[in-house]
Amino acid sequence: MITLRLCSSSCCPTVHVFQGMVVITDDDGGQVTLTKEQLKLLVDRYDDIEAMK
């Protein structure tokens, strides 16, 4: 399993990558689980999402 912190403080979101899944946990304990295909779609569409602002 790979674990990444998205900031340097003690209460920040974390990303856990294991078994082809990505689990993002916020500092309140809420979780979102993405498949690697969903994560790829999100990364691929990032520029389109930014253009909507």
PyMOL Python script that loads the backbone (N, CA, C, O; Angstrom):
from pymol import cmd

cmd.read_pdbstr("""\
ATOM      1  N   MET A   1       0.844  -1.170   0.000  1.00  0.00           N
ATOM      2  CA  MET A   1       0.000   0.000   0.000  1.00  0.00           C
ATOM      3  C   MET A   1       0.893   1.238   0.000  1.00  0.00           C
ATOM      4  O   MET A   1       1.924   1.281   0.672  1.00  0.00           O
ATOM      5  N   ILE A   2       0.477   2.235  -0.763  1.00  0.00           N
ATOM      6  CA  ILE A   2       1.150   3.527  -0.806  1.00  0.00           C
ATOM      7  C   ILE A   2       0.241   4.531  -0.118  1.00  0.00           C
ATOM      8  O   ILE A   2      -0.958   4.569  -0.395  1.00  0.00           O
ATOM      9  N   THR A   3       0.794   5.344   0.775  1.00  0.00           N
ATOM     10  CA  THR A   3       0.020   6.375   1.451  1.00  0.00           C
ATOM     11  C   THR A   3       0.683   7.723   1.219  1.00  0.00           C
ATOM     12  O   THR A   3       1.886   7.879   1.429  1.00  0.00           O
ATOM     13  N   LEU A   4      -0.115   8.699   0.781  1.00  0.00           N
ATOM     14  CA  LEU A   4       0.378  10.054   0.534  1.00  0.00           C
ATOM     15  C   LEU A   4      -0.420  11.035   1.367  1.00  0.00           C
ATOM     16  O   LEU A   4      -1.644  10.926   1.445  1.00  0.00           O
ATOM     17  N   ARG A   5       0.249  11.991   1.992  1.00  0.00           N
ATOM     18  CA  ARG A   5      -0.426  13.094   2.683  1.00  0.00           C
ATOM     19  C   ARG A   5      -0.460  14.278   1.724  1.00  0.00           C
ATOM     20  O   ARG A   5       0.531  14.557   1.049  1.00  0.00           O
ATOM     21  N   LEU A   6      -1.589  14.974   1.659  1.00  0.00           N
ATOM     22  CA  LEU A   6      -1.734  16.077   0.720  1.00  0.00           C
ATOM     23  C   LEU A   6      -1.380  17.430   1.334  1.00  0.00           C
ATOM     24  O   LEU A   6      -1.667  18.467   0.735  1.00  0.00           O
ATOM     25  N   CYS A   7      -0.776  17.440   2.492  1.00  0.00           N
ATOM     26  CA  CYS A   7      -0.253  18.656   3.116  1.00  0.00           C
ATOM     27  C   CYS A   7       0.761  18.237   4.170  1.00  0.00           C
ATOM     28  O   CYS A   7       1.039  17.051   4.344  1.00  0.00           O
ATOM     29  N   SER A   8       1.309  19.227   4.873  1.00  0.00           N
ATOM     30  CA  SER A   8       2.339  18.887   5.857  1.00  0.00           C
ATOM     31  C   SER A   8       1.862  18.958   7.305  1.00  0.00           C
ATOM     32  O   SER A   8       2.641  18.692   8.220  1.00  0.00           O
ATOM     33  N   SER A   9       0.599  19.313   7.530  1.00  0.00           N
ATOM     34  CA  SER A   9       0.102  19.359   8.906  1.00  0.00           C
ATOM     35  C   SER A   9      -0.461  17.996   9.309  1.00  0.00           C
ATOM     36  O   SER A   9      -0.564  17.087   8.486  1.00  0.00           O
ATOM     37  N   SER A  10      -0.821  17.869  10.573  1.00  0.00           N
ATOM     38  CA  SER A  10      -1.293  16.565  11.056  1.00  0.00           C
ATOM     39  C   SER A  10      -2.733  16.252  10.648  1.00  0.00           C
ATOM     40  O   SER A  10      -3.125  15.085  10.631  1.00  0.00           O
ATOM     41  N   CYS A  11      -3.520  17.268  10.321  1.00  0.00           N
ATOM     42  CA  CYS A  11      -4.920  17.015   9.933  1.00  0.00           C
ATOM     43  C   CYS A  11      -5.107  17.422   8.469  1.00  0.00           C
ATOM     44  O   CYS A  11      -5.571  18.523   8.173  1.00  0.00           O
ATOM     45  N   CYS A  12      -4.746  16.538   7.584  1.00  0.00           N
ATOM     46  CA  CYS A  12      -4.886  16.823   6.161  1.00  0.00           C
ATOM     47  C   CYS A  12      -5.349  15.558   5.440  1.00  0.00           C
ATOM     48  O   CYS A  12      -5.225  14.455   5.971  1.00  0.00           O
ATOM     49  N   PRO A  13      -5.880  15.723   4.231  1.00  0.00           N
ATOM     50  CA  PRO A  13      -6.338  14.554   3.481  1.00  0.00           C
ATOM     51  C   PRO A  13      -5.188  13.587   3.193  1.00  0.00           C
ATOM     52  O   PRO A  13      -4.035  13.993   3.047  1.00  0.00           O
ATOM     53  N   THR A  14      -5.525  12.314   3.115  1.00  0.00           N
ATOM     54  CA  THR A  14      -4.557  11.296   2.736  1.00  0.00           C
ATOM     55  C   THR A  14      -5.099  10.503   1.557  1.00  0.00           C
ATOM     56  O   THR A  14      -6.309  10.378   1.365  1.00  0.00           O
ATOM     57  N   VAL A  15      -4.178   9.977   0.783  1.00  0.00           N
ATOM     58  CA  VAL A  15      -4.515   9.130  -0.356  1.00  0.00           C
ATOM     59  C   VAL A  15      -3.848   7.785  -0.122  1.00  0.00           C
ATOM     60  O   VAL A  15      -2.638   7.714   0.089  1.00  0.00           O
ATOM     61  N   HIS A  16      -4.639   6.720  -0.161  1.00  0.00           N
ATOM     62  CA  HIS A  16      -4.127   5.359  -0.009  1.00  0.00           C
ATOM     63  C   HIS A  16      -4.351   4.639  -1.337  1.00  0.00           C
ATOM     64  O   HIS A  16      -5.463   4.627  -1.865  1.00  0.00           O
ATOM     65  N   VAL A  17      -3.298   4.044  -1.868  1.00  0.00           N
ATOM     66  CA  VAL A  17      -3.374   3.319  -3.133  1.00  0.00           C
ATOM     67  C   VAL A  17      -3.053   1.859  -2.850  1.00  0.00           C
ATOM     68  O   VAL A  17      -1.972   1.534  -2.360  1.00  0.00           O
ATOM     69  N   PHE A  18      -4.008   0.977  -3.166  1.00  0.00           N
ATOM     70  CA  PHE A  18      -3.772  -0.451  -2.982  1.00  0.00           C
ATOM     71  C   PHE A  18      -4.777  -1.249  -3.799  1.00  0.00           C
ATOM     72  O   PHE A  18      -5.924  -0.834  -3.964  1.00  0.00           O
ATOM     73  N   GLN A  19      -4.347  -2.376  -4.300  1.00  0.00           N
ATOM     74  CA  GLN A  19      -5.187  -3.315  -5.048  1.00  0.00           C
ATOM     75  C   GLN A  19      -5.986  -2.631  -6.155  1.00  0.00           C
ATOM     76  O   GLN A  19      -7.160  -2.941  -6.354  1.00  0.00           O
ATOM     77  N   GLY A  20      -5.355  -1.705  -6.875  1.00  0.00           N
ATOM     78  CA  GLY A  20      -6.020  -1.045  -7.993  1.00  0.00           C
ATOM     79  C   GLY A  20      -7.057  -0.017  -7.596  1.00  0.00           C
ATOM     80  O   GLY A  20      -7.801   0.466  -8.450  1.00  0.00           O
ATOM     81  N   MET A  21      -7.126   0.330  -6.314  1.00  0.00           N
ATOM     82  CA  MET A  21      -8.096   1.312  -5.828  1.00  0.00           C
ATOM     83  C   MET A  21      -7.346   2.488  -5.208  1.00  0.00           C
ATOM     84  O   MET A  21      -6.231   2.344  -4.708  1.00  0.00           O
ATOM     85  N   VAL A  22      -7.989   3.657  -5.253  1.00  0.00           N
ATOM     86  CA  VAL A  22      -7.460   4.857  -4.622  1.00  0.00           C
ATOM     87  C   VAL A  22      -8.501   5.313  -3.613  1.00  0.00           C
ATOM     88  O   VAL A  22      -9.645   5.581  -3.981  1.00  0.00           O
ATOM     89  N   VAL A  23      -8.118   5.404  -2.342  1.00  0.00           N
ATOM     90  CA  VAL A  23      -9.031   5.850  -1.291  1.00  0.00           C
ATOM     91  C   VAL A  23      -8.529   7.192  -0.774  1.00  0.00           C
ATOM     92  O   VAL A  23      -7.419   7.292  -0.253  1.00  0.00           O
ATOM     93  N   ILE A  24      -9.360   8.224  -0.924  1.00  0.00           N
ATOM     94  CA  ILE A  24      -9.029   9.556  -0.432  1.00  0.00           C
ATOM     95  C   ILE A  24      -9.819   9.763   0.849  1.00  0.00           C
ATOM     96  O   ILE A  24     -11.046   9.655   0.856  1.00  0.00           O
ATOM     97  N   THR A  25      -9.112  10.061   1.935  1.00  0.00           N
ATOM     98  CA  THR A  25      -9.741  10.270   3.238  1.00  0.00           C
ATOM     99  C   THR A  25      -9.509  11.712   3.663  1.00  0.00           C
ATOM    100  O   THR A  25      -8.367  12.168   3.717  1.00  0.00           O
ATOM    101  N   ASP A  26     -10.601  12.440   3.967  1.00  0.00           N
ATOM    102  CA  ASP A  26     -10.440  13.823   4.418  1.00  0.00           C
ATOM    103  C   ASP A  26     -10.126  13.866   5.905  1.00  0.00           C
ATOM    104  O   ASP A  26     -10.139  12.836   6.580  1.00  0.00           O
ATOM    105  N   ASP A  27      -9.845  15.058   6.411  1.00  0.00           N
ATOM    106  CA  ASP A  27      -9.426  15.173   7.806  1.00  0.00           C
ATOM    107  C   ASP A  27     -10.555  14.949   8.801  1.00  0.00           C
ATOM    108  O   ASP A  27     -10.308  14.903  10.006  1.00  0.00           O
ATOM    109  N   ASP A  28     -11.805  14.807   8.319  1.00  0.00           N
ATOM    110  CA  ASP A  28     -12.934  14.453   9.182  1.00  0.00           C
ATOM    111  C   ASP A  28     -13.244  12.964   9.130  1.00  0.00           C
ATOM    112  O   ASP A  28     -14.169  12.501   9.797  1.00  0.00           O
ATOM    113  N   GLY A  29     -12.474  12.205   8.336  1.00  0.00           N
ATOM    114  CA  GLY A  29     -12.678  10.768   8.240  1.00  0.00           C
ATOM    115  C   GLY A  29     -13.566  10.322   7.091  1.00  0.00           C
ATOM    116  O   GLY A  29     -13.756   9.123   6.887  1.00  0.00           O
ATOM    117  N   GLY A  30     -14.120  11.278   6.330  1.00  0.00           N
ATOM    118  CA  GLY A  30     -14.919  10.916   5.153  1.00  0.00           C
ATOM    119  C   GLY A  30     -14.028  10.317   4.083  1.00  0.00           C
ATOM    120  O   GLY A  30     -12.861  10.690   3.953  1.00  0.00           O
ATOM    121  N   GLN A  31     -14.582   9.384   3.313  1.00  0.00           N
ATOM    122  CA  GLN A  31     -13.780   8.696   2.304  1.00  0.00           C
ATOM    123  C   GLN A  31     -14.467   8.676   0.951  1.00  0.00           C
ATOM    124  O   GLN A  31     -15.692   8.618   0.845  1.00  0.00           O
ATOM    125  N   VAL A  32     -13.631   8.726  -0.080  1.00  0.00           N
ATOM    126  CA  VAL A  32     -14.061   8.518  -1.458  1.00  0.00           C
ATOM    127  C   VAL A  32     -13.154   7.436  -2.020  1.00  0.00           C
ATOM    128  O   VAL A  32     -11.934   7.508  -1.872  1.00  0.00           O
ATOM    129  N   THR A  33     -13.741   6.435  -2.663  1.00  0.00           N
ATOM    130  CA  THR A  33     -12.967   5.358  -3.266  1.00  0.00           C
ATOM    131  C   THR A  33     -13.118   5.433  -4.774  1.00  0.00           C
ATOM    132  O   THR A  33     -14.233   5.480  -5.295  1.00  0.00           O
ATOM    133  N   LEU A  34     -11.990   5.443  -5.472  1.00  0.00           N
ATOM    134  CA  LEU A  34     -11.968   5.487  -6.931  1.00  0.00           C
ATOM    135  C   LEU A  34     -11.216   4.270  -7.457  1.00  0.00           C
ATOM    136  O   LEU A  34     -10.240   3.821  -6.856  1.00  0.00           O
ATOM    137  N   THR A  35     -11.681   3.744  -8.585  1.00  0.00           N
ATOM    138  CA  THR A  35     -10.905   2.725  -9.280  1.00  0.00           C
ATOM    139  C   THR A  35      -9.781   3.435 -10.023  1.00  0.00           C
ATOM    140  O   THR A  35      -9.819   4.655 -10.183  1.00  0.00           O
ATOM    141  N   LYS A  36      -8.791   2.690 -10.476  1.00  0.00           N
ATOM    142  CA  LYS A  36      -7.713   3.328 -11.227  1.00  0.00           C
ATOM    143  C   LYS A  36      -8.244   3.925 -12.528  1.00  0.00           C
ATOM    144  O   LYS A  36      -7.700   4.915 -13.016  1.00  0.00           O
ATOM    145  N   GLU A  37      -9.291   3.339 -13.091  1.00  0.00           N
ATOM    146  CA  GLU A  37      -9.895   3.883 -14.301  1.00  0.00           C
ATOM    147  C   GLU A  37     -10.572   5.229 -14.017  1.00  0.00           C
ATOM    148  O   GLU A  37     -10.468   6.158 -14.818  1.00  0.00           O
ATOM    149  N   GLN A  38     -11.262   5.332 -12.881  1.00  0.00           N
ATOM    150  CA  GLN A  38     -11.902   6.595 -12.510  1.00  0.00           C
ATOM    151  C   GLN A  38     -10.852   7.671 -12.239  1.00  0.00           C
ATOM    152  O   GLN A  38     -11.037   8.825 -12.625  1.00  0.00           O
ATOM    153  N   LEU A  39      -9.764   7.307 -11.584  1.00  0.00           N
ATOM    154  CA  LEU A  39      -8.701   8.267 -11.324  1.00  0.00           C
ATOM    155  C   LEU A  39      -8.085   8.746 -12.630  1.00  0.00           C
ATOM    156  O   LEU A  39      -7.817   9.937 -12.786  1.00  0.00           O
ATOM    157  N   LYS A  40      -7.856   7.836 -13.565  1.00  0.00           N
ATOM    158  CA  LYS A  40      -7.301   8.216 -14.866  1.00  0.00           C
ATOM    159  C   LYS A  40      -8.242   9.171 -15.583  1.00  0.00           C
ATOM    160  O   LYS A  40      -7.790  10.153 -16.170  1.00  0.00           O
ATOM    161  N   LEU A  41      -9.537   8.903 -15.547  1.00  0.00           N
ATOM    162  CA  LEU A  41     -10.519   9.788 -16.173  1.00  0.00           C
ATOM    163  C   LEU A  41     -10.453  11.183 -15.545  1.00  0.00           C
ATOM    164  O   LEU A  41     -10.478  12.185 -16.260  1.00  0.00           O
ATOM    165  N   LEU A  42     -10.371  11.251 -14.236  1.00  0.00           N
ATOM    166  CA  LEU A  42     -10.286  12.531 -13.540  1.00  0.00           C
ATOM    167  C   LEU A  42      -9.033  13.299 -13.960  1.00  0.00           C
ATOM    168  O   LEU A  42      -9.104  14.493 -14.249  1.00  0.00           O
ATOM    169  N   VAL A  43      -7.902  12.628 -13.994  1.00  0.00           N
ATOM    170  CA  VAL A  43      -6.649  13.273 -14.397  1.00  0.00           C
ATOM    171  C   VAL A  43      -6.730  13.715 -15.855  1.00  0.00           C
ATOM    172  O   VAL A  43      -6.330  14.831 -16.186  1.00  0.00           O
ATOM    173  N   ASP A  44      -7.241  12.853 -16.724  1.00  0.00           N
ATOM    174  CA  ASP A  44      -7.347  13.183 -18.143  1.00  0.00           C
ATOM    175  C   ASP A  44      -8.269  14.369 -18.389  1.00  0.00           C
ATOM    176  O   ASP A  44      -8.033  15.144 -19.315  1.00  0.00           O
ATOM    177  N   ARG A  45      -9.312  14.529 -17.581  1.00  0.00           N
ATOM    178  CA  ARG A  45     -10.305  15.595 -17.774  1.00  0.00           C
ATOM    179  C   ARG A  45     -10.011  16.850 -16.962  1.00  0.00           C
ATOM    180  O   ARG A  45     -10.798  17.796 -16.992  1.00  0.00           O
ATOM    181  N   TYR A  46      -8.903  16.880 -16.244  1.00  0.00           N
ATOM    182  CA  TYR A  46      -8.605  18.004 -15.359  1.00  0.00           C
ATOM    183  C   TYR A  46      -8.646  19.344 -16.091  1.00  0.00           C
ATOM    184  O   TYR A  46      -9.247  20.296 -15.592  1.00  0.00           O
ATOM    185  N   ASP A  47      -8.023  19.436 -17.256  1.00  0.00           N
ATOM    186  CA  ASP A  47      -8.029  20.700 -18.000  1.00  0.00           C
ATOM    187  C   ASP A  47      -9.443  21.120 -18.369  1.00  0.00           C
ATOM    188  O   ASP A  47      -9.764  22.307 -18.318  1.00  0.00           O
ATOM    189  N   ASP A  48     -10.303  20.160 -18.744  1.00  0.00           N
ATOM    190  CA  ASP A  48     -11.697  20.477 -19.065  1.00  0.00           C
ATOM    191  C   ASP A  48     -12.426  21.005 -17.833  1.00  0.00           C
ATOM    192  O   ASP A  48     -13.213  21.947 -17.930  1.00  0.00           O
ATOM    193  N   ILE A  49     -12.167  20.401 -16.681  1.00  0.00           N
ATOM    194  CA  ILE A  49     -12.808  20.828 -15.437  1.00  0.00           C
ATOM    195  C   ILE A  49     -12.362  22.244 -15.087  1.00  0.00           C
ATOM    196  O   ILE A  49     -13.189  23.074 -14.708  1.00  0.00           O
ATOM    197  N   GLU A  50     -11.081  22.528 -15.206  1.00  0.00           N
ATOM    198  CA  GLU A  50     -10.558  23.865 -14.904  1.00  0.00           C
ATOM    199  C   GLU A  50     -11.155  24.909 -15.842  1.00  0.00           C
ATOM    200  O   GLU A  50     -11.390  26.043 -15.427  1.00  0.00           O
ATOM    201  N   ALA A  51     -11.402  24.548 -17.090  1.00  0.00           N
ATOM    202  CA  ALA A  51     -11.962  25.489 -18.065  1.00  0.00           C
ATOM    203  C   ALA A  51     -13.400  25.870 -17.727  1.00  0.00           C
ATOM    204  O   ALA A  51     -13.883  26.898 -18.202  1.00  0.00           O
ATOM    205  N   MET A  52     -14.093  25.074 -16.923  1.00  0.00           N
ATOM    206  CA  MET A  52     -15.483  25.351 -16.558  1.00  0.00           C
ATOM    207  C   MET A  52     -15.600  26.447 -15.508  1.00  0.00           C
ATOM    208  O   MET A  52     -16.698  26.953 -15.275  1.00  0.00           O
ATOM    209  N   LYS A  53     -14.514  26.820 -14.879  1.00  0.00           N
ATOM    210  CA  LYS A  53     -14.571  27.827 -13.811  1.00  0.00           C
ATOM    211  C   LYS A  53     -14.906  29.193 -14.354  1.00  0.00           C
ATOM    212  O   LYS A  53     -14.993  30.156 -13.592  1.00  0.00           O
TER     213      LYS A  53
END
""", "prot")
cmd.dss("prot")
cmd.show_as("cartoon", "prot")
cmd.util.cbc("prot")
cmd.orient("prot")
